[in-house]
Amino acid sequence: ADNGFELLSITEALRGMGVTEENFDPTSQDHRCKVGSALIGAAQARFGKRAIHLADTSRVSGSAVYGEATVRDTRAGSKLRAAQHIFHMD
């Protein structure tokens, strides 16, 4: 880890779930859930501890589920523009 920062790649995990950079759709709840699952799995594997996801994405997607990745698109007209309320702890 350089300066306390470490990169965890989830590319292969997502590819195994059928999600790639080329086909990722941030408006798809299924894709957001797969990204969230891959991120939580990678963090748990790296640190050997159980990860807990506490972000409330309900204002963004309207029907968020546990582990769903939080996305926000600030371009005018985006359906993913609403403000988010989250708590982050490392």
C-alpha positions as CSV (number, residue, x, y, z in Angstrom):
1,A,0.0,0.0,0.0
2,D,1.4,3.3,-1.1
3,N,0.7,6.1,1.4
4,G,-2.0,3.9,3.0
5,F,-3.9,3.6,-0.3
6,E,-4.5,0.2,-1.8
7,L,-6.3,-0.7,-5.1
8,L,-8.7,-3.6,-5.1
9,S,-9.7,-4.7,-8.6
10,I,-13.1,-6.3,-9.0
11,T,-12.8,-6.6,-12.8
12,E,-12.6,-10.4,-12.9
13,A,-15.3,-10.8,-10.3
14,L,-17.7,-8.6,-12.3
15,R,-16.7,-10.4,-15.5
16,G,-17.8,-13.6,-13.9
17,M,-21.2,-12.0,-13.1
18,G,-21.5,-10.8,-16.7
19,V,-20.7,-7.2,-16.1
20,T,-17.9,-5.4,-18.0
21,E,-16.8,-1.8,-18.5
22,E,-18.4,-2.1,-21.9
23,N,-21.8,-3.2,-20.8
24,F,-22.2,-1.7,-17.4
25,D,-25.4,0.3,-17.0
26,P,-25.6,2.5,-13.9
27,T,-29.3,2.8,-14.3
28,S,-29.7,-1.0,-13.9
29,Q,-30.4,-2.0,-10.3
30,D,-29.1,-5.5,-11.2
31,H,-25.8,-4.1,-12.3
32,R,-25.5,-1.9,-9.2
33,C,-26.2,-4.9,-7.0
34,K,-23.5,-6.9,-8.7
35,V,-21.0,-4.1,-8.3
36,G,-21.9,-3.8,-4.6
37,S,-21.5,-7.5,-4.1
38,A,-18.1,-7.6,-5.8
39,L,-16.9,-4.6,-3.8
40,I,-18.1,-6.1,-0.5
41,G,-16.6,-9.5,-1.4
42,A,-13.2,-8.0,-2.3
43,A,-13.0,-5.9,0.9
44,Q,-13.9,-9.0,3.0
45,A,-11.3,-11.1,1.3
46,R,-8.6,-8.5,1.5
47,F,-9.1,-7.5,5.1
48,G,-10.4,-10.8,6.5
49,K,-13.3,-9.1,8.2
50,R,-17.0,-8.9,7.5
51,A,-18.0,-5.8,5.6
52,I,-21.3,-3.9,6.3
53,H,-22.9,-1.6,3.8
54,L,-24.7,1.3,5.4
55,A,-25.4,3.7,2.5
56,D,-29.0,4.8,1.9
57,T,-29.4,5.0,-1.8
58,S,-33.2,5.1,-1.7
59,R,-33.2,8.8,-2.7
60,V,-31.1,7.9,-5.7
61,S,-32.8,4.8,-7.1
62,G,-36.1,4.7,-5.2
63,S,-35.9,1.1,-4.2
64,A,-32.4,0.3,-3.1
65,V,-31.5,-3.1,-1.7
66,Y,-28.7,-4.0,0.7
67,G,-25.3,-3.9,-0.9
68,E,-26.4,-2.0,-3.9
69,A,-23.6,0.2,-5.2
70,T,-24.2,3.9,-4.9
71,V,-24.1,5.8,-8.2
72,R,-24.7,9.4,-9.0
73,D,-24.7,11.2,-12.4
74,T,-24.7,15.0,-12.2
75,R,-25.4,15.6,-15.9
76,A,-28.6,17.6,-16.6
77,G,-31.5,15.2,-17.1
78,S,-29.9,12.2,-15.4
79,K,-32.2,9.9,-13.4
80,L,-29.4,9.3,-11.0
81,R,-29.0,13.0,-9.9
82,A,-30.7,13.0,-6.5
83,A,-28.6,13.8,-3.4
84,Q,-27.3,10.9,-1.3
85,H,-27.1,10.5,2.5
86,I,-24.4,8.2,3.5
87,F,-22.2,7.3,6.5
88,H,-18.6,6.1,5.7
89,M,-16.3,4.4,8.2
90,D,-13.0,2.5,7.5
